[in-house]
């Protein structure tokens, strides 16, 4: 038995999900007549309280076309220092969208209002105007940390004062909603667009959905086509998303509970440390390079991911069982004592 905790992207479709994909009615989504894609987009629009949505192949595309539809080349945008948009999207903000990026420092992935104010540019002959604030919830590199709806509301008030739009990288927003027992719309009512991933927390094989106003999504569809993201009979993939929302969303609390148990085990039964997780991501902090530890865990059929010079990440998902959690704990103890 292999306990694969490298990421929540490693899940495989269940038999029930595969059957839903096989049975999905399809059309040509680029021509606007795939009924299953339309059903998924409508479902996301309802969940987020947004006017419209568009299905895309990846979270990176969802973020980038969402940002492109808000901005013009040369604009300044604000992005948190450790954001996925900065670290894991291969410079797309510059390469695709020609944007000037100002990064925001934060303690836990949520920048302060003062930090946002200090980095905002007023357009002039000499400076690019700041037009967009980008947020991430939950925050991957800060261990799945949550920004509350109340804090989002504070960001909205400030953004209105500064004439900024807000884009939310909500790849794992599902986890935040589950952890706080709040509807997704509580988080998204304060933003102008949001990208929700289906292939992370919810366990589908492919796909994300960008939601926003109708005019914003119309622009984003052009960007999707421009970047090669227009798909044809993609209802097969959209069906997995519908199934995941209906069935896997409810399982996220189990992932969170297992994450807490692993973190507690690390802190009590090993010489290493782990910050208490808010959702499904567990960080293990070391005083040395993690490569050797990861290799030894692999020998015990436990897979983890190096997440910095002294850090290992474990990510829980619906295909990590209690037995796999126990296997991971035993492997960590053995490696720590060896």
MIPATOR-727560 format. One record per residue (C-alpha): residue number from 1; chain; z, x, y; residue in one letter. Coordinates in nm, 3 decimals, decimal comma, always signed. Each point is the difference from the previous one (the first is absolute). Layout:
% residues N
r nr: NUM&kette: A&z: Z&x: X&y: Y&rest: A
...
END
This chain:
% residues 338
r nr: 1&kette: A&z: +0,000&x: +0,000&y: +0,000&rest: X
r nr: 2&kette: A&z: -0,108&x: +0,140&y: +0,336&rest: X
r nr: 3&kette: A&z: +0,195&x: -0,096&y: +0,311&rest: X
r nr: 4&kette: A&z: -0,260&x: +0,042&y: +0,273&rest: X
r nr: 5&kette: A&z: +0,176&x: -0,012&y: +0,337&rest: X
r nr: 6&kette: A&z: -0,251&x: +0,203&y: +0,199&rest: X
r nr: 7&kette: A&z: -0,101&x: -0,309&y: +0,199&rest: X
r nr: 8&kette: A&z: -0,024&x: -0,377&y: -0,018&rest: X
r nr: 9&kette: A&z: -0,378&x: +0,051&y: -0,004&rest: X
r nr: 10&kette: A&z: +0,003&x: +0,109&y: -0,367&rest: X
r nr: 11&kette: A&z: +0,044&x: -0,348&y: -0,146&rest: X
r nr: 12&kette: A&z: -0,255&x: -0,143&y: -0,243&rest: X
r nr: 13&kette: A&z: -0,114&x: -0,364&y: +0,006&rest: X
r nr: 14&kette: A&z: +0,196&x: -0,219&y: -0,240&rest: X
r nr: 15&kette: A&z: -0,184&x: -0,220&y: -0,248&rest: X
r nr: 16&kette: A&z: +0,072&x: -0,305&y: +0,216&rest: X
r nr: 17&kette: A&z: -0,140&x: +0,173&y: +0,308&rest: X
r nr: 18&kette: A&z: -0,311&x: +0,106&y: -0,190&rest: X
r nr: 19&kette: A&z: -0,055&x: -0,358&y: -0,116&rest: X
r nr: 20&kette: A&z: +0,027&x: -0,121&y: +0,358&rest: X
r nr: 21&kette: A&z: -0,260&x: +0,259&y: +0,103&rest: X
r nr: 22&kette: A&z: -0,236&x: -0,097&y: -0,282&rest: X
r nr: 23&kette: A&z: +0,027&x: -0,370&y: +0,083&rest: X
r nr: 24&kette: A&z: -0,051&x: +0,042&y: +0,377&rest: X
r nr: 25&kette: A&z: -0,298&x: -0,182&y: +0,154&rest: X
r nr: 26&kette: A&z: -0,202&x: +0,250&y: +0,204&rest: X
r nr: 27&kette: A&z: -0,279&x: +0,020&y: +0,255&rest: X
r nr: 28&kette: A&z: -0,129&x: +0,258&y: +0,244&rest: X
r nr: 29&kette: A&z: +0,281&x: +0,085&y: +0,241&rest: X
r nr: 30&kette: A&z: -0,227&x: +0,183&y: +0,247&rest: X
r nr: 31&kette: A&z: -0,197&x: -0,323&y: +0,029&rest: X
r nr: 32&kette: A&z: +0,327&x: -0,189&y: +0,038&rest: X
r nr: 33&kette: A&z: -0,011&x: -0,211&y: -0,315&rest: X
r nr: 34&kette: A&z: +0,249&x: +0,147&y: -0,247&rest: X
r nr: 35&kette: A&z: +0,252&x: -0,284&y: -0,046&rest: X
r nr: 36&kette: A&z: +0,275&x: +0,217&y: -0,151&rest: X
r nr: 37&kette: A&z: -0,013&x: +0,251&y: +0,284&rest: X
r nr: 38&kette: A&z: +0,014&x: -0,289&y: +0,245&rest: X
r nr: 39&kette: A&z: +0,301&x: -0,144&y: -0,183&rest: X
r nr: 40&kette: A&z: +0,182&x: +0,335&y: +0,017&rest: X
r nr: 41&kette: A&z: -0,076&x: +0,043&y: +0,371&rest: X
r nr: 42&kette: A&z: +0,122&x: -0,352&y: +0,072&rest: X
r nr: 43&kette: A&z: +0,315&x: +0,064&y: -0,200&rest: X
r nr: 44&kette: A&z: +0,076&x: +0,316&y: +0,198&rest: X
r nr: 45&kette: A&z: -0,073&x: -0,177&y: +0,329&rest: X
r nr: 46&kette: A&z: +0,254&x: -0,266&y: -0,091&rest: X
r nr: 47&kette: A&z: +0,263&x: +0,252&y: -0,115&rest: X
r nr: 48&kette: A&z: -0,032&x: +0,208&y: +0,318&rest: X
r nr: 49&kette: A&z: -0,053&x: -0,287&y: +0,243&rest: X
r nr: 50&kette: A&z: -0,324&x: +0,167&y: +0,113&rest: X
r nr: 51&kette: A&z: -0,324&x: -0,178&y: +0,085&rest: X
r nr: 52&kette: A&z: -0,224&x: +0,195&y: -0,239&rest: X
r nr: 53&kette: A&z: -0,010&x: +0,279&y: -0,257&rest: X
r nr: 54&kette: A&z: -0,248&x: +0,232&y: -0,172&rest: X
r nr: 55&kette: A&z: +0,020&x: +0,153&y: -0,349&rest: X
r nr: 56&kette: A&z: -0,064&x: +0,376&y: -0,014&rest: X
r nr: 57&kette: A&z: -0,006&x: +0,263&y: -0,278&rest: X
r nr: 58&kette: A&z: +0,299&x: +0,205&y: +0,122&rest: X
r nr: 59&kette: A&z: +0,297&x: +0,017&y: +0,233&rest: X
r nr: 60&kette: A&z: -0,160&x: +0,286&y: +0,189&rest: X
r nr: 61&kette: A&z: -0,304&x: -0,213&y: +0,075&rest: X
r nr: 62&kette: A&z: +0,223&x: -0,290&y: +0,101&rest: X
r nr: 63&kette: A&z: +0,184&x: +0,219&y: +0,248&rest: X
r nr: 64&kette: A&z: -0,308&x: +0,171&y: +0,137&rest: X
r nr: 65&kette: A&z: -0,215&x: -0,306&y: +0,056&rest: X
r nr: 66&kette: A&z: +0,300&x: -0,181&y: +0,142&rest: X
r nr: 67&kette: A&z: +0,057&x: +0,281&y: +0,248&rest: X
r nr: 68&kette: A&z: -0,372&x: +0,034&y: +0,078&rest: X
r nr: 69&kette: A&z: -0,020&x: -0,367&y: +0,089&rest: X
r nr: 70&kette: A&z: +0,283&x: +0,045&y: +0,254&rest: X
r nr: 71&kette: A&z: -0,123&x: +0,319&y: +0,170&rest: X
r nr: 72&kette: A&z: -0,280&x: +0,193&y: +0,164&rest: X
r nr: 73&kette: A&z: -0,077&x: +0,372&y: -0,055&rest: X
r nr: 74&kette: A&z: +0,219&x: +0,209&y: +0,227&rest: X
r nr: 75&kette: A&z: +0,288&x: -0,247&y: +0,007&rest: X
r nr: 76&kette: A&z: +0,352&x: +0,131&y: -0,056&rest: X
r nr: 77&kette: A&z: +0,200&x: -0,158&y: -0,282&rest: X
r nr: 78&kette: A&z: +0,366&x: +0,039&y: -0,102&rest: X
r nr: 79&kette: A&z: +0,083&x: +0,080&y: -0,364&rest: X
r nr: 80&kette: A&z: +0,335&x: +0,097&y: -0,155&rest: X
r nr: 81&kette: A&z: +0,027&x: +0,370&y: -0,098&rest: X
r nr: 82&kette: A&z: +0,012&x: -0,057&y: -0,377&rest: X
r nr: 83&kette: A&z: -0,234&x: -0,297&y: -0,019&rest: X
r nr: 84&kette: A&z: -0,245&x: -0,050&y: -0,285&rest: X
r nr: 85&kette: A&z: -0,272&x: -0,040&y: +0,265&rest: X
r nr: 86&kette: A&z: +0,063&x: +0,359&y: +0,110&rest: X
r nr: 87&kette: A&z: +0,082&x: +0,171&y: -0,330&rest: X
r nr: 88&kette: A&z: -0,218&x: -0,166&y: -0,263&rest: X
r nr: 89&kette: A&z: -0,316&x: -0,132&y: +0,163&rest: X
r nr: 90&kette: A&z: -0,179&x: +0,335&y: +0,040&rest: X
r nr: 91&kette: A&z: -0,029&x: +0,000&y: +0,378&rest: X
r nr: 92&kette: A&z: -0,188&x: -0,330&y: +0,008&rest: X
r nr: 93&kette: A&z: +0,151&x: -0,094&y: +0,336&rest: X
r nr: 94&kette: A&z: -0,189&x: +0,293&y: +0,155&rest: X
r nr: 95&kette: A&z: -0,305&x: +0,022&y: -0,228&rest: X
r nr: 96&kette: A&z: -0,086&x: -0,371&y: -0,015&rest: X
r nr: 97&kette: A&z: +0,154&x: -0,143&y: +0,313&rest: X
r nr: 98&kette: A&z: +0,011&x: +0,291&y: +0,249&rest: X
r nr: 99&kette: A&z: +0,356&x: -0,075&y: +0,102&rest: X
r nr: 100&kette: A&z: +0,262&x: +0,208&y: +0,177&rest: X
r nr: 101&kette: A&z: +0,324&x: -0,009&y: -0,200&rest: X
r nr: 102&kette: A&z: +0,352&x: +0,030&y: +0,139&rest: X
r nr: 103&kette: A&z: +0,268&x: +0,013&y: -0,270&rest: X
r nr: 104&kette: A&z: +0,342&x: -0,159&y: +0,023&rest: X
r nr: 105&kette: A&z: +0,320&x: +0,158&y: -0,128&rest: X
r nr: 106&kette: A&z: +0,241&x: -0,217&y: -0,195&rest: X
r nr: 107&kette: A&z: +0,311&x: +0,020&y: -0,216&rest: X
r nr: 108&kette: A&z: -0,113&x: -0,232&y: -0,279&rest: X
r nr: 109&kette: A&z: -0,359&x: -0,097&y: +0,075&rest: X
r nr: 110&kette: A&z: +0,084&x: -0,239&y: +0,282&rest: X
r nr: 111&kette: A&z: -0,056&x: +0,161&y: +0,343&rest: X
r nr: 112&kette: A&z: +0,223&x: -0,095&y: +0,293&rest: X
r nr: 113&kette: A&z: -0,124&x: -0,201&y: +0,293&rest: X
r nr: 114&kette: A&z: +0,069&x: +0,295&y: +0,227&rest: X
r nr: 115&kette: A&z: -0,211&x: +0,230&y: -0,219&rest: X
r nr: 116&kette: A&z: -0,291&x: -0,245&y: +0,022&rest: X
r nr: 117&kette: A&z: +0,034&x: -0,025&y: +0,379&rest: X
r nr: 118&kette: A&z: +0,007&x: +0,379&y: +0,036&rest: X
r nr: 119&kette: A&z: -0,324&x: +0,046&y: -0,194&rest: X
r nr: 120&kette: A&z: -0,197&x: -0,279&y: +0,164&rest: X
r nr: 121&kette: A&z: -0,295&x: +0,113&y: +0,215&rest: X
r nr: 122&kette: A&z: -0,126&x: -0,194&y: +0,300&rest: X
r nr: 123&kette: A&z: -0,377&x: +0,022&y: +0,027&rest: X
r nr: 124&kette: A&z: -0,121&x: +0,219&y: +0,284&rest: X
r nr: 125&kette: A&z: -0,272&x: +0,246&y: +0,093&rest: X
r nr: 126&kette: A&z: +0,195&x: +0,261&y: -0,197&rest: X
r nr: 127&kette: A&z: +0,171&x: -0,184&y: -0,287&rest: X
r nr: 128&kette: A&z: -0,115&x: -0,236&y: -0,274&rest: X
r nr: 129&kette: A&z: +0,170&x: -0,335&y: +0,015&rest: X
r nr: 130&kette: A&z: +0,230&x: -0,093&y: -0,289&rest: X
r nr: 131&kette: A&z: -0,125&x: -0,322&y: -0,155&rest: X
r nr: 132&kette: A&z: +0,163&x: -0,028&y: -0,344&rest: X
r nr: 133&kette: A&z: +0,337&x: +0,047&y: -0,168&rest: X
r nr: 134&kette: A&z: -0,015&x: +0,060&y: -0,377&rest: X
r nr: 135&kette: A&z: +0,302&x: -0,078&y: -0,218&rest: X
r nr: 136&kette: A&z: +0,071&x: +0,037&y: -0,373&rest: X
r nr: 137&kette: A&z: +0,223&x: -0,232&y: -0,203&rest: X
r nr: 138&kette: A&z: +0,134&x: +0,092&y: -0,248&rest: X
r nr: 139&kette: A&z: -0,028&x: +0,366&y: +0,089&rest: X
r nr: 140&kette: A&z: -0,120&x: +0,218&y: -0,286&rest: X
r nr: 141&kette: A&z: +0,104&x: +0,347&y: +0,117&rest: X
r nr: 142&kette: A&z: +0,337&x: -0,132&y: +0,112&rest: X
r nr: 143&kette: A&z: +0,077&x: -0,122&y: -0,351&rest: X
r nr: 144&kette: A&z: -0,115&x: -0,360&y: +0,023&rest: X
r nr: 145&kette: A&z: +0,211&x: -0,072&y: +0,310&rest: X
r nr: 146&kette: A&z: -0,018&x: -0,344&y: +0,160&rest: X
r nr: 147&kette: A&z: -0,062&x: -0,102&y: +0,360&rest: X
r nr: 148&kette: A&z: +0,160&x: -0,342&y: +0,054&rest: X
r nr: 149&kette: A&z: -0,182&x: -0,297&y: +0,153&rest: X
r nr: 150&kette: A&z: +0,242&x: +0,016&y: +0,292&rest: X
r nr: 151&kette: A&z: -0,106&x: +0,358&y: +0,075&rest: X
r nr: 152&kette: A&z: -0,364&x: -0,106&y: -0,028&rest: X
r nr: 153&kette: A&z: +0,077&x: -0,264&y: +0,263&rest: X
r nr: 154&kette: A&z: +0,137&x: +0,271&y: +0,231&rest: X
r nr: 155&kette: A&z: -0,318&x: +0,202&y: -0,053&rest: X
r nr: 156&kette: A&z: -0,205&x: -0,309&y: +0,089&rest: X
r nr: 157&kette: A&z: +0,185&x: -0,047&y: +0,329&rest: X
r nr: 158&kette: A&z: -0,052&x: +0,365&y: +0,095&rest: X
r nr: 159&kette: A&z: -0,365&x: -0,004&y: -0,110&rest: X
r nr: 160&kette: A&z: -0,062&x: -0,302&y: +0,220&rest: X
r nr: 161&kette: A&z: +0,157&x: +0,184&y: +0,294&rest: X
r nr: 162&kette: A&z: -0,222&x: +0,304&y: -0,065&rest: X
r nr: 163&kette: A&z: -0,315&x: -0,205&y: -0,079&rest: X
r nr: 164&kette: A&z: -0,017&x: +0,138&y: -0,356&rest: X
r nr: 165&kette: A&z: -0,124&x: -0,162&y: -0,316&rest: X
r nr: 166&kette: A&z: +0,197&x: +0,061&y: -0,320&rest: X
r nr: 167&kette: A&z: -0,144&x: +0,084&y: -0,342&rest: X
r nr: 168&kette: A&z: +0,235&x: -0,002&y: -0,297&rest: X
r nr: 169&kette: A&z: -0,064&x: +0,209&y: -0,310&rest: X
r nr: 170&kette: A&z: +0,170&x: -0,248&y: -0,232&rest: X
r nr: 171&kette: A&z: -0,112&x: +0,159&y: -0,326&rest: X
r nr: 172&kette: A&z: +0,347&x: -0,066&y: -0,143&rest: X
r nr: 173&kette: A&z: +0,105&x: -0,280&y: +0,235&rest: X
r nr: 174&kette: A&z: +0,046&x: -0,208&y: -0,315&rest: X
r nr: 175&kette: A&z: +0,300&x: +0,220&y: -0,082&rest: X
r nr: 176&kette: A&z: +0,156&x: -0,050&y: +0,342&rest: X
r nr: 177&kette: A&z: -0,038&x: -0,378&y: -0,027&rest: X
r nr: 178&kette: A&z: +0,151&x: -0,003&y: -0,349&rest: X
r nr: 179&kette: A&z: +0,289&x: +0,230&y: +0,092&rest: X
r nr: 180&kette: A&z: +0,104&x: -0,207&y: +0,304&rest: X
r nr: 181&kette: A&z: -0,085&x: -0,340&y: -0,153&rest: X
r nr: 182&kette: A&z: -0,229&x: -0,071&y: +0,294&rest: X
r nr: 183&kette: A&z: -0,353&x: -0,142&y: -0,003&rest: X
r nr: 184&kette: A&z: -0,279&x: +0,245&y: +0,073&rest: X
r nr: 185&kette: A&z: -0,083&x: -0,198&y: +0,313&rest: X
r nr: 186&kette: A&z: +0,340&x: +0,092&y: +0,153&rest: X
r nr: 187&kette: A&z: -0,128&x: +0,359&y: +0,022&rest: X
r nr: 188&kette: A&z: -0,360&x: -0,073&y: +0,095&rest: X
r nr: 189&kette: A&z: +0,056&x: -0,255&y: +0,278&rest: X
r nr: 190&kette: A&z: +0,068&x: +0,291&y: +0,236&rest: X
r nr: 191&kette: A&z: -0,316&x: +0,205&y: -0,072&rest: X
r nr: 192&kette: A&z: -0,369&x: -0,043&y: +0,075&rest: X
r nr: 193&kette: A&z: -0,127&x: +0,118&y: -0,337&rest: X
r nr: 194&kette: A&z: +0,144&x: +0,100&y: -0,336&rest: X
r nr: 195&kette: A&z: -0,140&x: +0,173&y: -0,307&rest: X
r nr: 196&kette: A&z: +0,164&x: -0,110&y: -0,327&rest: X
r nr: 197&kette: A&z: -0,056&x: +0,199&y: -0,318&rest: X
r nr: 198&kette: A&z: -0,044&x: -0,180&y: -0,332&rest: X
r nr: 199&kette: A&z: -0,020&x: +0,311&y: -0,221&rest: X
r nr: 200&kette: A&z: +0,343&x: +0,145&y: +0,087&rest: X
r nr: 201&kette: A&z: +0,301&x: -0,228&y: -0,022&rest: X
r nr: 202&kette: A&z: -0,192&x: -0,291&y: -0,152&rest: X
r nr: 203&kette: A&z: -0,172&x: +0,201&y: -0,272&rest: X
r nr: 204&kette: A&z: -0,368&x: -0,093&y: +0,026&rest: X
r nr: 205&kette: A&z: -0,269&x: +0,256&y: -0,092&rest: X
r nr: 206&kette: A&z: -0,178&x: -0,004&y: +0,338&rest: X
r nr: 207&kette: A&z: +0,022&x: -0,141&y: +0,348&rest: X
r nr: 208&kette: A&z: +0,170&x: -0,076&y: +0,330&rest: X
r nr: 209&kette: A&z: -0,036&x: -0,279&y: +0,254&rest: X
r nr: 210&kette: A&z: -0,012&x: +0,034&y: +0,378&rest: X
r nr: 211&kette: A&z: +0,120&x: -0,303&y: +0,198&rest: X
r nr: 212&kette: A&z: -0,017&x: -0,077&y: +0,372&rest: X
r nr: 213&kette: A&z: -0,162&x: -0,231&y: +0,252&rest: X
r nr: 214&kette: A&z: -0,341&x: -0,143&y: -0,082&rest: X
r nr: 215&kette: A&z: -0,172&x: +0,214&y: +0,264&rest: X
r nr: 216&kette: A&z: +0,176&x: +0,315&y: -0,124&rest: X
r nr: 217&kette: A&z: -0,099&x: -0,066&y: -0,362&rest: X
r nr: 218&kette: A&z: -0,361&x: -0,066&y: +0,105&rest: X
r nr: 219&kette: A&z: -0,006&x: +0,351&y: +0,151&rest: X
r nr: 220&kette: A&z: +0,176&x: +0,144&y: -0,304&rest: X
r nr: 221&kette: A&z: -0,263&x: -0,149&y: -0,233&rest: X
r nr: 222&kette: A&z: -0,266&x: +0,193&y: +0,188&rest: X
r nr: 223&kette: A&z: +0,205&x: +0,318&y: -0,044&rest: X
r nr: 224&kette: A&z: +0,049&x: -0,078&y: -0,370&rest: X
r nr: 225&kette: A&z: -0,376&x: -0,024&y: -0,047&rest: X
r nr: 226&kette: A&z: -0,057&x: +0,312&y: +0,213&rest: X
r nr: 227&kette: A&z: +0,234&x: +0,202&y: -0,223&rest: X
r nr: 228&kette: A&z: -0,152&x: -0,126&y: -0,325&rest: X
r nr: 229&kette: A&z: +0,281&x: -0,240&y: -0,084&rest: X
r nr: 230&kette: A&z: -0,215&x: -0,309&y: -0,033&rest: X
r nr: 231&kette: A&z: +0,026&x: -0,107&y: -0,365&rest: X
r nr: 232&kette: A&z: -0,199&x: -0,254&y: -0,193&rest: X
r nr: 233&kette: A&z: +0,161&x: -0,193&y: -0,289&rest: X
r nr: 234&kette: A&z: +0,342&x: +0,127&y: +0,106&rest: X
r nr: 235&kette: A&z: +0,170&x: -0,323&y: -0,100&rest: X
r nr: 236&kette: A&z: +0,074&x: +0,179&y: -0,327&rest: X
r nr: 237&kette: A&z: +0,229&x: +0,231&y: +0,198&rest: X
r nr: 238&kette: A&z: +0,127&x: -0,268&y: +0,237&rest: X
r nr: 239&kette: A&z: +0,114&x: -0,206&y: -0,298&rest: X
r nr: 240&kette: A&z: +0,238&x: +0,281&y: -0,094&rest: X
r nr: 241&kette: A&z: +0,146&x: -0,020&y: +0,351&rest: X
r nr: 242&kette: A&z: +0,056&x: -0,375&y: -0,022&rest: X
r nr: 243&kette: A&z: +0,165&x: +0,042&y: -0,339&rest: X
r nr: 244&kette: A&z: +0,221&x: +0,282&y: +0,129&rest: X
r nr: 245&kette: A&z: +0,122&x: -0,197&y: +0,301&rest: X
r nr: 246&kette: A&z: +0,081&x: -0,299&y: -0,220&rest: X
r nr: 247&kette: A&z: +0,171&x: +0,196&y: -0,280&rest: X
r nr: 248&kette: A&z: +0,088&x: +0,361&y: +0,092&rest: X
r nr: 249&kette: A&z: +0,144&x: -0,056&y: +0,347&rest: X
r nr: 250&kette: A&z: +0,303&x: -0,163&y: -0,164&rest: X
r nr: 251&kette: A&z: +0,066&x: +0,315&y: -0,205&rest: X
r nr: 252&kette: A&z: +0,057&x: +0,235&y: +0,294&rest: X
r nr: 253&kette: A&z: +0,376&x: -0,055&y: +0,013&rest: X
r nr: 254&kette: A&z: +0,021&x: +0,144&y: -0,352&rest: X
r nr: 255&kette: A&z: -0,179&x: +0,314&y: +0,121&rest: X
r nr: 256&kette: A&z: +0,249&x: +0,032&y: +0,286&rest: X
r nr: 257&kette: A&z: +0,300&x: -0,042&y: -0,229&rest: X
r nr: 258&kette: A&z: -0,128&x: +0,270&y: -0,236&rest: X
r nr: 259&kette: A&z: -0,066&x: +0,232&y: +0,294&rest: X
r nr: 260&kette: A&z: +0,362&x: -0,031&y: +0,112&rest: X
r nr: 261&kette: A&z: +0,122&x: +0,074&y: -0,353&rest: X
r nr: 262&kette: A&z: -0,208&x: +0,317&y: -0,019&rest: X
r nr: 263&kette: A&z: +0,119&x: +0,117&y: +0,341&rest: X
r nr: 264&kette: A&z: +0,363&x: -0,064&y: -0,094&rest: X
r nr: 265&kette: A&z: -0,049&x: +0,193&y: -0,325&rest: X
r nr: 266&kette: A&z: -0,147&x: +0,298&y: +0,185&rest: X
r nr: 267&kette: A&z: +0,292&x: +0,009&y: +0,242&rest: X
r nr: 268&kette: A&z: +0,270&x: -0,042&y: -0,265&rest: X
r nr: 269&kette: A&z: -0,138&x: +0,178&y: -0,306&rest: X
r nr: 270&kette: A&z: -0,204&x: +0,293&y: +0,137&rest: X
r nr: 271&kette: A&z: +0,050&x: +0,275&y: +0,256&rest: X
r nr: 272&kette: A&z: -0,286&x: -0,143&y: +0,208&rest: X
r nr: 273&kette: A&z: +0,007&x: -0,267&y: +0,271&rest: X
r nr: 274&kette: A&z: -0,189&x: -0,322&y: +0,064&rest: X
r nr: 275&kette: A&z: +0,009&x: -0,222&y: +0,312&rest: X
r nr: 276&kette: A&z: +0,083&x: -0,362&y: -0,088&rest: X
r nr: 277&kette: A&z: -0,336&x: -0,179&y: -0,034&rest: X
r nr: 278&kette: A&z: -0,071&x: -0,320&y: +0,191&rest: X
r nr: 279&kette: A&z: -0,287&x: -0,103&y: -0,226&rest: X
r nr: 280&kette: A&z: -0,187&x: +0,151&y: -0,297&rest: X
r nr: 281&kette: A&z: -0,029&x: +0,368&y: +0,103&rest: X
r nr: 282&kette: A&z: +0,258&x: +0,260&y: -0,104&rest: X
r nr: 283&kette: A&z: +0,008&x: +0,346&y: +0,154&rest: X
r nr: 284&kette: A&z: +0,169&x: +0,293&y: -0,175&rest: X
r nr: 285&kette: A&z: +0,090&x: +0,294&y: +0,222&rest: X
r nr: 286&kette: A&z: +0,024&x: +0,355&y: -0,139&rest: X
r nr: 287&kette: A&z: +0,076&x: +0,346&y: +0,130&rest: X
r nr: 288&kette: A&z: -0,315&x: +0,144&y: -0,156&rest: X
r nr: 289&kette: A&z: -0,367&x: -0,072&y: -0,067&rest: X
r nr: 290&kette: A&z: -0,028&x: -0,316&y: -0,215&rest: X
r nr: 291&kette: A&z: -0,297&x: +0,118&y: -0,210&rest: X
r nr: 292&kette: A&z: +0,214&x: +0,139&y: -0,282&rest: X
r nr: 293&kette: A&z: +0,217&x: -0,313&y: -0,012&rest: X
r nr: 294&kette: A&z: -0,306&x: -0,225&y: -0,013&rest: X
r nr: 295&kette: A&z: -0,148&x: +0,209&y: -0,282&rest: X
r nr: 296&kette: A&z: +0,321&x: -0,024&y: -0,202&rest: X
r nr: 297&kette: A&z: +0,019&x: -0,375&y: +0,057&rest: X
r nr: 298&kette: A&z: -0,358&x: -0,030&y: -0,123&rest: X
r nr: 299&kette: A&z: +0,112&x: +0,163&y: -0,325&rest: X
r nr: 300&kette: A&z: +0,249&x: -0,289&y: -0,032&rest: X
r nr: 301&kette: A&z: -0,282&x: -0,255&y: +0,059&rest: X
r nr: 302&kette: A&z: +0,116&x: -0,075&y: +0,354&rest: X
r nr: 303&kette: A&z: -0,254&x: +0,030&y: +0,278&rest: X
r nr: 304&kette: A&z: +0,097&x: +0,051&y: +0,364&rest: X
r nr: 305&kette: A&z: -0,171&x: +0,117&y: +0,318&rest: X
r nr: 306&kette: A&z: +0,072&x: +0,298&y: +0,223&rest: X
r nr: 307&kette: A&z: +0,059&x: -0,132&y: +0,349&rest: X
r nr: 308&kette: A&z: +0,062&x: +0,308&y: +0,206&rest: X
r nr: 309&kette: A&z: +0,130&x: +0,355&y: -0,040&rest: X
r nr: 310&kette: A&z: +0,340&x: -0,119&y: -0,131&rest: X
r nr: 311&kette: A&z: -0,049&x: -0,364&y: -0,092&rest: X
r nr: 312&kette: A&z: -0,110&x: -0,211&y: -0,299&rest: X
r nr: 313&kette: A&z: -0,102&x: -0,365&y: +0,026&rest: X
r nr: 314&kette: A&z: +0,049&x: -0,268&y: -0,266&rest: X
r nr: 315&kette: A&z: -0,165&x: -0,340&y: +0,056&rest: X
r nr: 316&kette: A&z: +0,095&x: -0,308&y: -0,199&rest: X
r nr: 317&kette: A&z: -0,247&x: -0,271&y: -0,094&rest: X
r nr: 318&kette: A&z: -0,017&x: -0,297&y: -0,234&rest: X
r nr: 319&kette: A&z: -0,104&x: +0,214&y: -0,297&rest: X
r nr: 320&kette: A&z: +0,312&x: +0,218&y: +0,016&rest: X
r nr: 321&kette: A&z: +0,254&x: -0,154&y: -0,237&rest: X
r nr: 322&kette: A&z: +0,376&x: +0,040&y: -0,036&rest: X
r nr: 323&kette: A&z: -0,069&x: +0,224&y: -0,299&rest: X
r nr: 324&kette: A&z: -0,221&x: +0,221&y: +0,217&rest: X
r nr: 325&kette: A&z: +0,271&x: +0,015&y: +0,264&rest: X
r nr: 326&kette: A&z: +0,248&x: +0,119&y: -0,262&rest: X
r nr: 327&kette: A&z: -0,254&x: +0,251&y: -0,129&rest: X
r nr: 328&kette: A&z: -0,043&x: +0,134&y: +0,355&rest: X
r nr: 329&kette: A&z: +0,376&x: +0,033&y: +0,053&rest: X
r nr: 330&kette: A&z: +0,046&x: +0,186&y: -0,328&rest: X
r nr: 331&kette: A&z: -0,291&x: +0,232&y: +0,082&rest: X
r nr: 332&kette: A&z: +0,140&x: +0,077&y: +0,344&rest: X
r nr: 333&kette: A&z: +0,341&x: +0,082&y: -0,143&rest: X
r nr: 334&kette: A&z: -0,154&x: +0,228&y: -0,263&rest: X
r nr: 335&kette: A&z: -0,219&x: +0,180&y: +0,252&rest: X
r nr: 336&kette: A&z: +0,284&x: +0,036&y: +0,248&rest: X
r nr: 337&kette: A&z: +0,230&x: +0,155&y: -0,260&rest: X
r nr: 338&kette: A&z: -0,262&x: +0,228&y: -0,151&rest: X
END
